[in-house]
Amino acid sequence: MQRFVSGGAGNLGAAEGETIRQLQLAAELEAFYLQLFLPLVRRATWRHGLSKEDARDVVQDAFLLAVVKLKVGGNAPVWLARVVDQLSMNFRRKGARRARLEARWLNPASASEPSETDLDPESWRHSE
Amino acid sequence: MITEQEHEIVPRVRNWLEATSGEEIPTGLSRREARQRARRFLNCIFADHVNSESIGIDGDARDVLWCLVQELESEPTGHRTFEACDHAYQFASAISWGSDYFQEQADILHSIAQIGWRSAAGGIQYVITSRASIWEHGDAQRCHDPCAASSRLAAQIERLQGEDPLSAEAIRDICATLVNLPNARPLQAESLSASLYSVLTDGRQVGHLDDRDFLAGVASFLGGVARRCGGRWDSAEVWYEQAASAFRRTLEPEYLQRIEVERLALQYVRYENRSVIRKARGLIREITIPREKTKARFLLGSAQVGAGHFNEARSTLETVVNESSSTPVLRTAALIKLGAAISGLGLDAEAEVVFVEAARLTSGLEYPLLIGNLAGDMGEHLSRLGRLEEAAALYRTAWAAYRDAGMTSFTAYLAVLLAELLIHLGRNSEAEAELVGALGLMEQCHLDREGIAAVSFLREAIAKRRTDARAVRAVRDQLRKGFR
């Protein structure tokens, strides 16, 4: 639980109620971390081949979407898993595209001539 | 303005995002460390040095198991990999996972089963085909002698008590016979599926890889179907959920589709026609198992009949009849409902032609549910035409068919329909006799408070010899909507 306890937790005499609230919040965050965050990070890592750091970013993005889009009556685990799957796939697709472009531009010896599309800045925007 | 409410999890997510904004959140074991541990673990598996006490299941161990799947995936196909997957599956299956919001354990087991069966003699296709034969067998064989099948199955399951390990093939054969029974003899099917499930989960080895989970899924599924057919609807859902948990861990989580269709059937028998119509359309789009798609369409058509949408029902059910030429039971059931839809459109002569064809097919199948449905729907048709005596005779046939099969709720419902008809015919004392016989059954039906009140009122009316159509109709309505 230590992971999510903030500095004010030690100030028992001053505001016992606040401390209890903080401990409850810390326990809730710990539970959230174990039940939702880590399993989704593992999903993005092992099912989609992302690094742990990229997986973390993808999962946090999925949570941001959930705040806006997840409505009452929805199946939260299924929804979150699908969003993480989709974001992970997009992430990989973008990574592969970036790697192709980098190979072409940073290592000209191994790259073919740039196509017209590569030279069009508009297409870069779409690819990102 | 109506606004959509946010999901109950959203405040938790918001708290999380606020607390972790700008923080480096730990992400568990690194890939490198997970790989090293998974490699070591795999070597232990190859050396047969693994038992379920080898690791505790904390977050790190979950990373190791996910990574183990990748390691197994990279092994060459062959007997050695099959054996390793089998050990890994039994190990991961025995772990008590604790909170598992995203079904990680099931995902891992499914992946190991896939890799393992790929390395088995015959490959994945052999496994899929032999498992699918359970259901095909059910269609082709029909159910000529359910009583004999029931006692034969009881003896076969009893014999399993003395075997260790259990043969997956032998249990598949049992399932292929048991699959016929829920519609024909729900009470026996309920008890047999429970016995089979208990044998499968008592800790003995069952076949390889996911064989145990698959067969436990089938036993649970059939247990749920039997409870649905027998009117024990509360416990049906428990068995569906048990089946779903088992199927998720197997090579083919597609079997979950069967459970979704079965849940739809449960809603249909509970007269939740609108809900069935709404859900069935989505399900039909998603389902990939052809027979289950046809079943979902059949339920849609039946619910459309129940809701009085006869034109749509006719079109839906005609599609089902065309799609189900190789599944006689489903085709017959669809013809019966098609007859009801056409009758609802007032095309009486055409409806009778369809009913006659359905009756011809029903006579070749010993399926009390079909006999009951046919007699009930034809009775309603004749009743609408004012041929009340014939309708009463058909209701009596339907009642007897449901009673013989132990289908309590349907038996009670038909008795009430029959009594209502007899009152219309002015045969009140006969109606009362029917109701007296059915009161006990009604009380077994787990009615809600209103239903219990309606039955009590009816009991009182019968005692005073003042039974009237109003009291009977009240009970009928409660039976229709009040089953929990």
HADDOCK unambig.tbl for C-alpha pairs under 7 A between the chains (distance, minus, plus):
assign (segid A and resid 29 and name CA) (segid B and resid 16 and name CA) 6.28 0.50 0.50
assign (segid A and resid 35 and name CA) (segid B and resid 99 and name CA) 6.77 0.50 0.50
assign (segid A and resid 35 and name CA) (segid B and resid 101 and name CA) 6.35 0.50 0.50
assign (segid A and resid 38 and name CA) (segid B and resid 27 and name CA) 6.52 0.50 0.50
assign (segid A and resid 41 and name CA) (segid B and resid 27 and name CA) 6.92 0.50 0.50
assign (segid A and resid 42 and name CA) (segid B and resid 63 and name CA) 6.72 0.50 0.50
assign (segid A and resid 46 and name CA) (segid B and resid 66 and name CA) 6.23 0.50 0.50
assign (segid A and resid 46 and name CA) (segid B and resid 67 and name CA) 6.87 0.50 0.50
assign (segid A and resid 52 and name CA) (segid B and resid 27 and name CA) 6.28 0.50 0.50
assign (segid A and resid 52 and name CA) (segid B and resid 30 and name CA) 6.97 0.50 0.50
assign (segid A and resid 56 and name CA) (segid B and resid 27 and name CA) 6.91 0.50 0.50
assign (segid A and resid 63 and name CA) (segid B and resid 13 and name CA) 6.32 0.50 0.50
assign (segid A and resid 66 and name CA) (segid B and resid 10 and name CA) 6.79 0.50 0.50
assign (segid A and resid 67 and name CA) (segid B and resid 10 and name CA) 5.48 0.50 0.50
assign (segid A and resid 67 and name CA) (segid B and resid 13 and name CA) 6.81 0.50 0.50
assign (segid A and resid 67 and name CA) (segid B and resid 14 and name CA) 6.60 0.50 0.50
assign (segid A and resid 70 and name CA) (segid B and resid 6 and name CA) 6.20 0.50 0.50
assign (segid A and resid 70 and name CA) (segid B and resid 7 and name CA) 5.68 0.50 0.50
assign (segid A and resid 71 and name CA) (segid B and resid 4 and name CA) 6.53 0.50 0.50
assign (segid A and resid 71 and name CA) (segid B and resid 5 and name CA) 5.84 0.50 0.50
assign (segid A and resid 71 and name CA) (segid B and resid 6 and name CA) 4.29 0.50 0.50
assign (segid A and resid 71 and name CA) (segid B and resid 7 and name CA) 4.46 0.50 0.50
assign (segid A and resid 72 and name CA) (segid B and resid 5 and name CA) 5.53 0.50 0.50
assign (segid A and resid 72 and name CA) (segid B and resid 6 and name CA) 5.10 0.50 0.50
assign (segid A and resid 72 and name CA) (segid B and resid 7 and name CA) 3.87 0.50 0.50
assign (segid A and resid 72 and name CA) (segid B and resid 8 and name CA) 6.66 0.50 0.50
assign (segid A and resid 73 and name CA) (segid B and resid 7 and name CA) 6.81 0.50 0.50
assign (segid A and resid 74 and name CA) (segid B and resid 7 and name CA) 6.96 0.50 0.50
assign (segid A and resid 77 and name CA) (segid B and resid 101 and name CA) 6.48 0.50 0.50
assign (segid A and resid 77 and name CA) (segid B and resid 102 and name CA) 5.87 0.50 0.50
